[in-house]
Amino acid sequence: MFTLTDDAETLKMYPFKFVLKLTFLLENNGLTVTYHVENPDNKDPLYFSIGGHPGFQVPLTDDTKFEDYYLGFQPLKSRVRVPLVAGQGIDYAHRTLASTDANLQLHHEFF
């Protein structure tokens, strides 16, 4: 597990107190990455966005192809996506539902 907490330097760029814990679990044929965000400030909400963009070279074996792979989300449910705009902050007016209620089949057009 990796842990990152706010300090004087992070508060200059991101004005919220936080605790971010990342856990990586390699088990059988899968990798599970867990992001756990804690808000140590009980009086104000903590607005955040996780920019986790791991990369994997697929196919992993000669008997598979790129399109055999997918991104899976747990739990499968819709999530509200609130855009962050550089220099302006949170853009509530353009929030949408993120498509995380089903597995996302990989296609080269995505990249």
N, CA, C and O atoms as a GROMACS GRO file, in nm:
protein
  444
    1MET      N    1   0.085  -0.118   0.000
    1MET     CA    2   0.000   0.000   0.000
    1MET      C    3   0.089   0.124   0.000
    1MET      O    4   0.192   0.128   0.067
    2PHE      N    5   0.048   0.223  -0.076
    2PHE     CA    6   0.114   0.352  -0.082
    2PHE      C    7   0.019   0.457  -0.024
    2PHE      O    8  -0.101   0.453  -0.050
    3THR      N    9   0.073   0.549   0.055
    3THR     CA   10  -0.010   0.652   0.117
    3THR      C   11   0.048   0.790   0.089
    3THR      O   12   0.169   0.811   0.102
    4LEU      N   13  -0.038   0.882   0.050
    4LEU     CA   14  -0.001   1.022   0.029
    4LEU      C   15  -0.095   1.107   0.112
    4LEU      O   16  -0.216   1.088   0.110
    5THR      N   17  -0.038   1.202   0.188
    5THR     CA   18  -0.120   1.292   0.268
    5THR      C   19  -0.084   1.436   0.234
    5THR      O   20   0.022   1.465   0.179
    6ASP      N   21  -0.175   1.525   0.266
    6ASP     CA   22  -0.151   1.666   0.239
    6ASP      C   23  -0.035   1.716   0.325
    6ASP      O   24  -0.007   1.664   0.433
    7ASP      N   25   0.032   1.819   0.273
    7ASP     CA   26   0.135   1.890   0.348
    7ASP      C   27   0.138   2.034   0.297
    7ASP      O   28   0.054   2.072   0.216
    8ALA      N   29   0.232   2.113   0.342
    8ALA     CA   30   0.237   2.254   0.303
    8ALA      C   31   0.249   2.270   0.152
    8ALA      O   32   0.188   2.360   0.095
    9GLU      N   33   0.325   2.185   0.086
    9GLU     CA   34   0.343   2.194  -0.060
    9GLU      C   35   0.216   2.156  -0.135
    9GLU      O   36   0.179   2.224  -0.231
   10THR      N   37   0.150   2.047  -0.096
   10THR     CA   38   0.028   2.006  -0.168
   10THR      C   39  -0.083   2.108  -0.149
   10THR      O   40  -0.162   2.132  -0.241
   11LEU      N   41  -0.090   2.168  -0.030
   11LEU     CA   42  -0.197   2.265  -0.004
   11LEU      C   43  -0.182   2.391  -0.088
   11LEU      O   44  -0.280   2.463  -0.108
   12LYS      N   45  -0.062   2.420  -0.139
   12LYS     CA   46  -0.043   2.534  -0.230
   12LYS      C   47  -0.109   2.508  -0.365
   12LYS      O   48  -0.156   2.601  -0.430
   13MET      N   49  -0.112   2.382  -0.408
   13MET     CA   50  -0.166   2.346  -0.539
   13MET      C   51  -0.308   2.290  -0.533
   13MET      O   52  -0.384   2.303  -0.628
   14TYR      N   53  -0.342   2.229  -0.422
   14TYR     CA   54  -0.471   2.162  -0.404
   14TYR      C   55  -0.519   2.197  -0.263
   14TYR      O   56  -0.468   2.142  -0.166
   15PRO      N   57  -0.616   2.287  -0.252
   15PRO     CA   58  -0.648   2.347  -0.121
   15PRO      C   59  -0.737   2.262  -0.030
   15PRO      O   60  -0.827   2.316   0.036
   16PHE      N   61  -0.714   2.132  -0.026
   16PHE     CA   62  -0.792   2.043   0.058
   16PHE      C   63  -0.698   1.952   0.136
   16PHE      O   64  -0.594   1.910   0.085
   17LYS      N   65  -0.734   1.922   0.259
   17LYS     CA   66  -0.662   1.820   0.334
   17LYS      C   67  -0.713   1.684   0.288
   17LYS      O   68  -0.833   1.668   0.262
   18PHE      N   69  -0.623   1.587   0.278
   18PHE     CA   70  -0.662   1.456   0.226
   18PHE      C   71  -0.566   1.347   0.274
   18PHE      O   72  -0.455   1.374   0.319
   19VAL      N   73  -0.614   1.224   0.262
   19VAL     CA   74  -0.531   1.105   0.276
   19VAL      C   75  -0.568   1.016   0.157
   19VAL      O   76  -0.684   0.980   0.141
   20LEU      N   77  -0.471   0.982   0.075
   20LEU     CA   78  -0.492   0.897  -0.042
   20LEU      C   79  -0.412   0.770  -0.024
   20LEU      O   80  -0.291   0.773  -0.004
   21LYS      N   81  -0.482   0.656  -0.031
   21LYS     CA   82  -0.416   0.526  -0.017
   21LYS      C   83  -0.438   0.446  -0.144
   21LYS      O   84  -0.552   0.431  -0.190
   22LEU      N   85  -0.330   0.395  -0.202
   22LEU     CA   86  -0.338   0.310  -0.320
   22LEU      C   87  -0.289   0.171  -0.284
   22LEU      O   88  -0.184   0.154  -0.223
   23THR      N   89  -0.369   0.072  -0.324
   23THR     CA   90  -0.332  -0.067  -0.300
   23THR      C   91  -0.332  -0.139  -0.435
   23THR      O   92  -0.426  -0.125  -0.514
   24PHE      N   93  -0.227  -0.216  -0.460
   24PHE     CA   94  -0.215  -0.296  -0.581
   24PHE      C   95  -0.215  -0.442  -0.540
   24PHE      O   96  -0.135  -0.483  -0.456
   25LEU      N   97  -0.305  -0.522  -0.599
   25LEU     CA   98  -0.314  -0.664  -0.567
   25LEU      C   99  -0.306  -0.743  -0.697
   25LEU      O  100  -0.395  -0.732  -0.783
   26LEU      N  101  -0.202  -0.822  -0.712
   26LEU     CA  102  -0.186  -0.910  -0.827
   26LEU      C  103  -0.226  -1.050  -0.781
   26LEU      O  104  -0.160  -1.110  -0.697
   27GLU      N  105  -0.337  -1.100  -0.839
   27GLU     CA  106  -0.390  -1.227  -0.794
   27GLU      C  107  -0.444  -1.304  -0.914
   27GLU      O  108  -0.522  -1.250  -0.992
   28ASN      N  109  -0.403  -1.429  -0.927
   28ASN     CA  110  -0.442  -1.514  -1.038
   28ASN      C  111  -0.409  -1.442  -1.170
   28ASN      O  112  -0.292  -1.412  -1.195
   29ASN      N  113  -0.508  -1.414  -1.253
   29ASN     CA  114  -0.485  -1.348  -1.381
   29ASN      C  115  -0.532  -1.204  -1.380
   29ASN      O  116  -0.566  -1.150  -1.485
   30GLY      N  117  -0.534  -1.139  -1.265
   30GLY     CA  118  -0.586  -1.003  -1.259
   30GLY      C  119  -0.506  -0.913  -1.168
   30GLY      O  120  -0.436  -0.958  -1.078
   31LEU      N  121  -0.518  -0.786  -1.196
   31LEU     CA  122  -0.458  -0.681  -1.114
   31LEU      C  123  -0.572  -0.594  -1.063
   31LEU      O  124  -0.652  -0.543  -1.141
   32THR      N  125  -0.579  -0.578  -0.933
   32THR     CA  126  -0.680  -0.492  -0.872
   32THR      C  127  -0.608  -0.372  -0.812
   32THR      O  128  -0.517  -0.386  -0.732
   33VAL      N  129  -0.652  -0.252  -0.853
   33VAL     CA  130  -0.598  -0.128  -0.798
   33VAL      C  131  -0.712  -0.063  -0.720
   33VAL      O  132  -0.820  -0.039  -0.773
   34THR      N  133  -0.686  -0.035  -0.593
   34THR     CA  134  -0.786   0.027  -0.509
   34THR      C  135  -0.739   0.164  -0.466
   34THR      O  136  -0.628   0.181  -0.416
   35TYR      N  137  -0.825   0.264  -0.487
   35TYR     CA  138  -0.799   0.401  -0.443
   35TYR      C  139  -0.891   0.428  -0.324
   35TYR      O  140  -1.013   0.414  -0.335
   36HIS      N  141  -0.833   0.466  -0.214
   36HIS     CA  142  -0.912   0.498  -0.095
   36HIS      C  143  -0.880   0.642  -0.058
   36HIS      O  144  -0.765   0.675  -0.028
   37VAL      N  145  -0.981   0.728  -0.059
   37VAL     CA  146  -0.963   0.870  -0.029
   37VAL      C  147  -1.034   0.901   0.102
   37VAL      O  148  -1.151   0.868   0.121
   38GLU      N  149  -0.962   0.966   0.192
   38GLU     CA  150  -1.019   1.006   0.320
   38GLU      C  151  -1.017   1.158   0.330
   38GLU      O  152  -0.924   1.224   0.285
   39ASN      N  153  -1.121   1.210   0.392
   39ASN     CA  154  -1.132   1.354   0.416
   39ASN      C  155  -1.112   1.380   0.566
   39ASN      O  156  -1.204   1.357   0.645
   40PRO      N  157  -0.993   1.426   0.606
   40PRO     CA  158  -0.970   1.452   0.748
   40PRO      C  159  -1.040   1.578   0.798
   40PRO      O  160  -1.043   1.603   0.919
   41ASP      N  161  -1.095   1.658   0.707
   41ASP     CA  162  -1.165   1.781   0.744
   41ASP      C  163  -1.315   1.752   0.746
   41ASP      O  164  -1.378   1.748   0.641
   42ASN      N  165  -1.370   1.732   0.862
   42ASN     CA  166  -1.510   1.691   0.874
   42ASN      C  167  -1.611   1.800   0.842
   42ASN      O  168  -1.729   1.770   0.825
   43LYS      N  169  -1.568   1.926   0.834
   43LYS     CA  170  -1.665   2.033   0.813
   43LYS      C  171  -1.684   2.071   0.667
   43LYS      O  172  -1.790   2.124   0.632
   44ASP      N  173  -1.588   2.047   0.582
   44ASP     CA  174  -1.598   2.083   0.440
   44ASP      C  175  -1.588   1.960   0.352
   44ASP      O  176  -1.516   1.865   0.386
   45PRO      N  177  -1.658   1.959   0.238
   45PRO     CA  178  -1.647   1.845   0.147
   45PRO      C  179  -1.508   1.842   0.081
   45PRO      O  180  -1.440   1.944   0.072
   46LEU      N  181  -1.469   1.724   0.037
   46LEU     CA  182  -1.342   1.705  -0.033
   46LEU      C  183  -1.372   1.673  -0.179
   46LEU      O  184  -1.425   1.566  -0.209
   47TYR      N  185  -1.339   1.764  -0.268
   47TYR     CA  186  -1.358   1.742  -0.412
   47TYR      C  187  -1.229   1.687  -0.469
   47TYR      O  188  -1.122   1.742  -0.445
   48PHE      N  189  -1.240   1.577  -0.544
   48PHE     CA  190  -1.120   1.515  -0.598
   48PHE      C  191  -1.153   1.440  -0.725
   48PHE      O  192  -1.269   1.409  -0.754
   49SER      N  193  -1.048   1.413  -0.799
   49SER     CA  194  -1.059   1.333  -0.920
   49SER      C  195  -0.935   1.245  -0.925
   49SER      O  196  -0.823   1.294  -0.906
   50ILE      N  197  -0.953   1.117  -0.950
   50ILE     CA  198  -0.840   1.026  -0.958
   50ILE      C  199  -0.798   1.016  -1.104
   50ILE      O  200  -0.878   0.981  -1.191
   51GLY      N  201  -0.674   1.048  -1.130
   51GLY     CA  202  -0.620   1.039  -1.266
   51GLY      C  203  -0.533   0.916  -1.282
   51GLY      O  204  -0.419   0.925  -1.328
   52GLY      N  205  -0.586   0.801  -1.244
   52GLY     CA  206  -0.510   0.677  -1.255
   52GLY      C  207  -0.512   0.627  -1.397
   52GLY      O  208  -0.617   0.585  -1.448
   53HIS      N  209  -0.398   0.630  -1.462
   53HIS     CA  210  -0.391   0.590  -1.602
   53HIS      C  211  -0.278   0.488  -1.621
   53HIS      O  212  -0.178   0.518  -1.686
   54PRO      N  213  -0.295   0.367  -1.564
   54PRO     CA  214  -0.190   0.267  -1.583
   54PRO      C  215  -0.185   0.220  -1.728
   54PRO      O  216  -0.285   0.228  -1.800
   55GLY      N  217  -0.072   0.173  -1.769
   55GLY     CA  218  -0.058   0.123  -1.906
   55GLY      C  219  -0.012  -0.021  -1.906
   55GLY      O  220   0.072  -0.060  -1.826
   56PHE      N  221  -0.067  -0.099  -1.996
   56PHE     CA  222  -0.030  -0.239  -2.010
   56PHE      C  223  -0.011  -0.270  -2.157
   56PHE      O  224  -0.088  -0.225  -2.242
   57GLN      N  225   0.091  -0.346  -2.187
   57GLN     CA  226   0.112  -0.386  -2.326
   57GLN      C  227   0.035  -0.515  -2.349
   57GLN      O  228   0.070  -0.620  -2.296
   58VAL      N  229  -0.070  -0.505  -2.430
   58VAL     CA  230  -0.150  -0.622  -2.462
   58VAL      C  231  -0.148  -0.642  -2.613
   58VAL      O  232  -0.138  -0.544  -2.687
   59PRO      N  233  -0.156  -0.763  -2.660
   59PRO     CA  234  -0.190  -0.884  -2.586
   59PRO      C  235  -0.073  -0.933  -2.499
   59PRO      O  236   0.044  -0.907  -2.527
   60LEU      N  237  -0.110  -1.003  -2.394
   60LEU     CA  238  -0.011  -1.056  -2.300
   60LEU      C  239   0.045  -1.190  -2.346
   60LEU      O  240   0.156  -1.228  -2.307
   61THR      N  241  -0.032  -1.262  -2.427
   61THR     CA  242   0.012  -1.392  -2.476
   61THR      C  243  -0.009  -1.399  -2.628
   61THR      O  244  -0.088  -1.323  -2.684
   62ASP      N  245   0.061  -1.490  -2.692
   62ASP     CA  246   0.053  -1.503  -2.838
   62ASP      C  247  -0.084  -1.551  -2.886
   62ASP      O  248  -0.120  -1.529  -3.001
   63ASP      N  249  -0.159  -1.617  -2.800
   63ASP     CA  250  -0.287  -1.672  -2.843
   63ASP      C  251  -0.405  -1.576  -2.817
   63ASP      O  252  -0.521  -1.617  -2.826
   64THR      N  253  -0.376  -1.449  -2.784
   64THR     CA  254  -0.482  -1.351  -2.765
   64THR      C  255  -0.455  -1.230  -2.853
   64THR      O  256  -0.344  -1.211  -2.904
   65LYS      N  257  -0.560  -1.148  -2.868
   65LYS     CA  258  -0.545  -1.024  -2.944
   65LYS      C  259  -0.592  -0.906  -2.858
   65LYS      O  260  -0.656  -0.926  -2.755
   66PHE      N  261  -0.560  -0.786  -2.900
   66PHE     CA  262  -0.591  -0.664  -2.824
   66PHE      C  263  -0.738  -0.658  -2.785
   66PHE      O  264  -0.770  -0.624  -2.671
   67GLU      N  265  -0.826  -0.691  -2.877
   67GLU     CA  266  -0.970  -0.680  -2.855
   67GLU      C  267  -1.024  -0.785  -2.758
   67GLU      O  268  -1.141  -0.779  -2.721
   68ASP      N  269  -0.941  -0.881  -2.716
   68ASP     CA  270  -0.984  -0.981  -2.617
   68ASP      C  271  -0.984  -0.923  -2.476
   68ASP      O  272  -1.033  -0.987  -2.383
   69TYR      N  273  -0.931  -0.802  -2.459
   69TYR     CA  274  -0.916  -0.743  -2.326
   69TYR      C  275  -1.022  -0.636  -2.302
   69TYR      O  276  -1.077  -0.580  -2.396
   70TYR      N  277  -1.049  -0.610  -2.175
   70TYR     CA  278  -1.148  -0.509  -2.138
   70TYR      C  279  -1.107  -0.443  -2.007
   70TYR      O  280  -1.023  -0.494  -1.933
   71LEU      N  281  -1.168  -0.330  -1.980
   71LEU     CA  282  -1.155  -0.264  -1.850
   71LEU      C  283  -1.280  -0.297  -1.771
   71LEU      O  284  -1.392  -0.282  -1.820
   72GLY      N  285  -1.261  -0.342  -1.649
   72GLY     CA  286  -1.373  -0.377  -1.563
   72GLY      C  287  -1.380  -0.281  -1.445
   72GLY      O  288  -1.278  -0.240  -1.391
   73PHE      N  289  -1.500  -0.247  -1.406
   73PHE     CA  290  -1.523  -0.155  -1.296
   73PHE      C  291  -1.601  -0.227  -1.187
   73PHE      O  292  -1.696  -0.299  -1.216
   74GLN      N  293  -1.560  -0.208  -1.063
   74GLN     CA  294  -1.629  -0.269  -0.951
   74GLN      C  295  -1.656  -0.165  -0.844
   74GLN      O  296  -1.564  -0.094  -0.805
   75PRO      N  297  -1.775  -0.153  -0.798
   75PRO     CA  298  -1.894  -0.223  -0.848
   75PRO      C  299  -1.941  -0.162  -0.979
   75PRO      O  300  -1.910  -0.047  -1.010
   76LEU      N  301  -2.015  -0.241  -1.056
   76LEU     CA  302  -2.072  -0.193  -1.181
   76LEU      C  303  -2.189  -0.101  -1.149
   76LEU      O  304  -2.298  -0.148  -1.115
   77LYS      N  305  -2.168   0.028  -1.160
   77LYS     CA  306  -2.274   0.126  -1.136
   77LYS      C  307  -2.235   0.256  -1.205
   77LYS      O  308  -2.118   0.278  -1.234
   78SER      N  309  -2.332   0.339  -1.230
   78SER     CA  310  -2.304   0.470  -1.289
   78SER      C  311  -2.245   0.561  -1.184
   78SER      O  312  -2.282   0.554  -1.066
   79ARG      N  313  -2.153   0.646  -1.225
   79ARG     CA  314  -2.090   0.741  -1.135
   79ARG      C  315  -2.100   0.879  -1.195
   79ARG      O  316  -2.092   0.895  -1.317
   80VAL      N  317  -2.116   0.979  -1.112
   80VAL     CA  318  -2.122   1.116  -1.160
   80VAL      C  319  -1.979   1.163  -1.188
   80VAL      O  320  -1.890   1.149  -1.104
   81ARG      N  321  -1.959   1.218  -1.307
   81ARG     CA  322  -1.829   1.273  -1.345
   81ARG      C  323  -1.844   1.424  -1.346
   81ARG      O  324  -1.928   1.479  -1.418
   82VAL      N  325  -1.761   1.491  -1.266
   82VAL     CA  326  -1.764   1.637  -1.258
   82VAL      C  327  -1.632   1.688  -1.316
   82VAL      O  328  -1.527   1.660  -1.259
   83PRO      N  329  -1.636   1.760  -1.427
   83PRO     CA  330  -1.512   1.807  -1.490
   83PRO      C  331  -1.438   1.909  -1.404
   83PRO      O  332  -1.498   1.991  -1.335
   84LEU      N  333  -1.306   1.901  -1.412
   84LEU     CA  334  -1.219   2.002  -1.351
   84LEU      C  335  -1.159   2.083  -1.465
   84LEU      O  336  -1.103   2.026  -1.558
   85VAL      N  337  -1.171   2.215  -1.458
   85VAL     CA  338  -1.122   2.304  -1.564
   85VAL      C  339  -1.000   2.379  -1.512
   85VAL      O  340  -1.005   2.444  -1.408
   86ALA      N  341  -0.891   2.369  -1.587
   86ALA     CA  342  -0.766   2.434  -1.546
   86ALA      C  343  -0.788   2.583  -1.522
   86ALA      O  344  -0.844   2.653  -1.606
   87GLY      N  345  -0.744   2.629  -1.407
   87GLY     CA  346  -0.754   2.770  -1.373
   87GLY      C  347  -0.891   2.814  -1.324
   87GLY      O  348  -0.906   2.926  -1.275
   88GLN      N  349  -0.993   2.726  -1.337
   88GLN     CA  350  -1.129   2.763  -1.297
   88GLN      C  351  -1.184   2.673  -1.188
   88GLN      O  352  -1.272   2.715  -1.112
   89GLY      N  353  -1.134   2.552  -1.178
   89GLY     CA  354  -1.182   2.461  -1.075
   89GLY      C  355  -1.291   2.368  -1.124
   89GLY      O  356  -1.287   2.320  -1.237
   90ILE      N  357  -1.387   2.344  -1.040
   90ILE     CA  358  -1.492   2.245  -1.065
   90ILE      C  359  -1.602   2.304  -1.152
   90ILE      O  360  -1.651   2.414  -1.125
   91ASP      N  361  -1.641   2.231  -1.256
   91ASP     CA  362  -1.744   2.276  -1.349
   91ASP      C  363  -1.872   2.195  -1.328
   91ASP      O  364  -1.898   2.098  -1.400
   92TYR      N  365  -1.951   2.234  -1.228
   92TYR     CA  366  -2.073   2.161  -1.195
   92TYR      C  367  -2.174   2.161  -1.309
   92TYR      O  368  -2.251   2.066  -1.324
   93ALA      N  369  -2.176   2.265  -1.389
   93ALA     CA  370  -2.276   2.278  -1.496
   93ALA      C  371  -2.263   2.171  -1.602
   93ALA      O  372  -2.359   2.142  -1.673
   94HIS      N  373  -2.144   2.110  -1.616
   94HIS     CA  374  -2.122   2.011  -1.722
   94HIS      C  375  -2.099   1.870  -1.667
   94HIS      O  376  -2.030   1.790  -1.730
   95ARG      N  377  -2.155   1.841  -1.551
   95ARG     CA  378  -2.137   1.706  -1.496
   95ARG      C  379  -2.222   1.607  -1.576
   95ARG      O  380  -2.329   1.642  -1.626
   96THR      N  381  -2.173   1.486  -1.586
   96THR     CA  382  -2.239   1.380  -1.663
   96THR      C  383  -2.228   1.249  -1.586
   96THR      O  384  -2.162   1.242  -1.482
   97LEU      N  385  -2.294   1.146  -1.637
   97LEU     CA  386  -2.276   1.013  -1.581
   97LEU      C  387  -2.162   0.945  -1.655
   97LEU      O  388  -2.158   0.943  -1.778
   98ALA      N  389  -2.069   0.890  -1.578
   98ALA     CA  390  -1.958   0.815  -1.639
   98ALA      C  391  -2.007   0.674  -1.672
   98ALA      O  392  -2.088   0.617  -1.599
   99SER      N  393  -1.958   0.620  -1.781
   99SER     CA  394  -2.000   0.487  -1.826
   99SER      C  395  -1.919   0.380  -1.753
   99SER      O  396  -1.828   0.319  -1.810
  100THR      N  397  -1.954   0.357  -1.628
  100THR     CA  398  -1.884   0.255  -1.550
  100THR      C  399  -1.982   0.150  -1.499
  100THR      O  400  -1.956   0.082  -1.400
  101ASP      N  401  -2.095   0.136  -1.568
  101ASP     CA  402  -2.194   0.037  -1.528
  101ASP      C  403  -2.184  -0.090  -1.612
  101ASP      O  404  -2.272  -0.176  -1.605
  102ALA      N  405  -2.078  -0.102  -1.692
  102ALA     CA  406  -2.053  -0.221  -1.773
  102ALA      C  407  -1.904  -0.227  -1.806
  102ALA      O  408  -1.834  -0.126  -1.800
  103ASN      N  409  -1.857  -0.347  -1.839
  103ASN     CA  410  -1.717  -0.359  -1.880
  103ASN      C  411  -1.695  -0.286  -2.011
  103ASN      O  412  -1.786  -0.277  -2.094
  104LEU      N  413  -1.576  -0.232  -2.029
  104LEU     CA  414  -1.543  -0.155  -2.148
  104LEU      C  415  -1.445  -0.236  -2.232
  104LEU      O  416  -1.328  -0.251  -2.196
  105GLN      N  417  -1.494  -0.288  -2.346
  105GLN     CA  418  -1.411  -0.367  -2.437
  105GLN      C  419  -1.307  -0.276  -2.500
  105GLN      O  420  -1.340  -0.164  -2.541
  106LEU      N  421  -1.183  -0.321  -2.508
  106LEU     CA  422  -1.077  -0.240  -2.567
  106LEU      C  423  -1.082  -0.241  -2.719
  106LEU      O  424  -1.104  -0.345  -2.781
  107HIS      N  425  -1.062  -0.124  -2.776
  107HIS     CA  426  -1.050  -0.108  -2.921
  107HIS      C  427  -0.941  -0.004  -2.946
  107HIS      O  428  -0.927   0.090  -2.869
  108HIS      N  429  -0.865  -0.021  -3.051
  108HIS     CA  430  -0.754   0.071  -3.081
  108HIS      C  431  -0.802   0.214  -3.099
  108HIS      O  432  -0.726   0.308  -3.073
  109GLU      N  433  -0.928   0.235  -3.144
  109GLU     CA  434  -0.980   0.370  -3.165
  109GLU      C  435  -0.983   0.451  -3.035
  109GLU      O  436  -0.979   0.574  -3.040
  110PHE      N  437  -0.991   0.385  -2.920
  110PHE     CA  438  -0.992   0.455  -2.792
  110PHE      C  439  -0.863   0.529  -2.766
  110PHE      O  440  -0.859   0.626  -2.690
  111PHE      N  441  -0.757   0.482  -2.829
  111PHE     CA  442  -0.624   0.536  -2.798
  111PHE      C  443  -0.567   0.612  -2.914
  111PHE      O  444  -0.456   0.664  -2.905
   0.00000   0.00000   0.00000
